Amino acid sequence: MESWKLILLFASALLGGSAVFLFKNDNTQRLKLILSFSGAYLFAITVLHLIPEVYIGGDKQVGLFILLGFILQILMEQFSEGIEHGHIHKHSHAHYVFPYGIMLSLCLHAFLEGMPLAQGEHNELVFGIALHHIPAAFALGSVLIQNHISKNSIIIFLIIFASMCPLGYSLSYGIGHGLGNIDAYFDRIMGVVIGIFLHISTTILFESTVDHKFNRRKIIAVLLGVGIALMGYWMH
């Protein structure tokens, strides 16, 4: 097990969420640029690396699991309110409650993303997930603040969320290197993650624009995301 991957996945989510205490919640321009970059990078590595790799094994049912992941993400967003791609919803009602649906669906989402990382070399995927979790954790922290959760409790919940992806990684590693053979199911697990990534990345790219028009800064952010993914592809 490569410890640097666990540290990076944990730290990116925790630091991304903790940044909510440093920046104004209503200043979304920087967040949108990060989202555009991460969405483009996720989409590019999915098309360049992940999809070709899962079809090499010849499993004709992989497409079903990609579709399953896409639909699963749609269902999870009914509870998470789109936090996976950086959505921050302001609630106008005076009665605040803990957003259990958001927390649970976001943790499940992160856990599933971590599972395929333990099999093979997928450094580009590790970086993609780490980038993707920064705005997601920031949005989670913002929602918790809006619901009048104390600062200490927010930090605890951010730690729980940040632990989910490394936990999925560790569980998958344990199954594959001691408790059983996960290799036979790896392509299908990855198929679910691909479906999730396809939904998230395309949603980010379309919803982070007004009338589907990109301004210059967002075009640069998207091109940077695609360019870095292409560099990894050519160096692979």
Residue pairs with C-beta under 8 A, 6 or more apart in sequence:
1 118
1 169
1 170
1 173
5 117
5 126
5 166
5 169
6 166
6 169
6 170
8 126
8 127
8 130
9 114
9 117
9 126
9 129
9 130
9 133
9 162
9 165
9 166
9 169
10 162
10 163
10 165
10 166
11 162
12 130
12 131
12 133
12 134
12 137
12 162
13 110
13 130
13 133
13 134
13 136
13 137
13 158
13 161
13 162
13 165
14 137
14 158
14 159
14 162
15 134
15 137
16 133
16 134
16 135
16 136
16 137
16 138
17 137
17 138
17 140
17 141
17 154
17 158
17 161
17 162
18 141
18 155
18 158
19 138
19 141
20 138
20 141
20 142
20 145
20 154
21 141
21 151
23 30
25 88
25 142
25 145
25 146
28 88
31 86
31 88
31 135
31 138
31 139
32 86
32 208
32 218
33 217
33 218
33 221
34 86
34 131
34 134
34 135
34 221
35 85
35 86
35 135
35 204
35 208
36 204
36 205
36 208
36 218
36 221
36 222
36 225
37 131
37 221
37 222
37 224
37 225
38 128
38 131
38 132
38 134
38 135
38 204
38 225
39 85
39 200
39 201
39 202
39 203
39 204
39 205
39 208
39 222
39 225
40 201
40 205
40 221
40 222
40 223
40 224
40 225
40 226
40 229
41 127
41 128
41 131
41 225
41 226
41 228
41 229
42 128
42 131
42 132
42 197
42 200
42 201
42 204
42 225
43 197
43 198
43 201
43 202
43 205
43 226
44 225
44 226
44 229
44 230
45 124
45 125
45 128
45 229
45 232
46 194
46 197
46 198
46 201
48 229
48 230
48 233
49 122
49 124
49 125
49 232
49 233
49 236
50 125
50 190
50 193
50 194
50 197
51 66
51 194
53 190
54 62
54 66
54 187
54 190
54 191
54 194
55 62
57 187
59 187
59 188
61 188
62 187
62 188
62 191
63 191
64 191
65 187
65 188
65 189
65 191
65 192
65 195
66 191
66 192
66 194
66 195
66 198
67 195
68 191
68 192
68 195
69 191
69 192
69 193
69 194
69 195
69 196
69 197
69 198
69 199
70 195
70 196
70 198
70 199
71 195
72 192
72 195
72 196
73 84
73 109
73 195
73 196
73 199
73 200
74 199
76 84
76 105
76 108
76 109
77 84
77 105
79 101
79 102
79 104
79 105
80 101
80 102
80 105
80 106
80 109
81 87
81 89
81 101
81 102
81 143
82 89
82 203
83 102
83 106
83 136
83 139
83 140
83 143
84 106
84 109
84 132
84 136
84 200
85 135
85 136
85 200
85 203
85 204
85 207
86 135
86 136
86 138
86 139
86 204
86 208
87 139
87 207
88 139
88 142
88 143
89 143
90 146
91 146
91 147
96 146
96 147
96 148
97 147
98 147
98 149
99 143
99 144
99 147
102 140
102 143
103 140
103 157
103 160
103 161
106 136
106 140
106 161
107 160
107 161
107 164
108 164
109 196
110 133
110 161
110 164
110 165
110 168
111 164
111 165
111 167
111 168
112 168
112 192
112 193
112 196
113 129
113 165
113 168
113 193
113 196
114 129
114 164
114 165
114 166
114 167
114 168
114 169
114 170
114 172
115 168
115 169
115 171
115 172
115 189
115 193
116 122
116 125
116 172
116 186
116 189
116 190
116 193
117 125
117 126
117 129
117 165
117 168
117 169
117 172
118 169
118 170
118 172
118 173
118 176
118 182
119 172
119 176
119 182
119 183
119 186
120 186
123 232
124 229
124 232
124 236
128 197
129 165
132 200
133 162
133 165
137 158
137 161
137 162
140 157
140 158
140 161
141 154
141 158
144 153
144 154
144 157
145 154
149 157
172 182
172 189
175 182
176 182
176 183
182 189
205 222
206 212
208 218
209 218
214 222
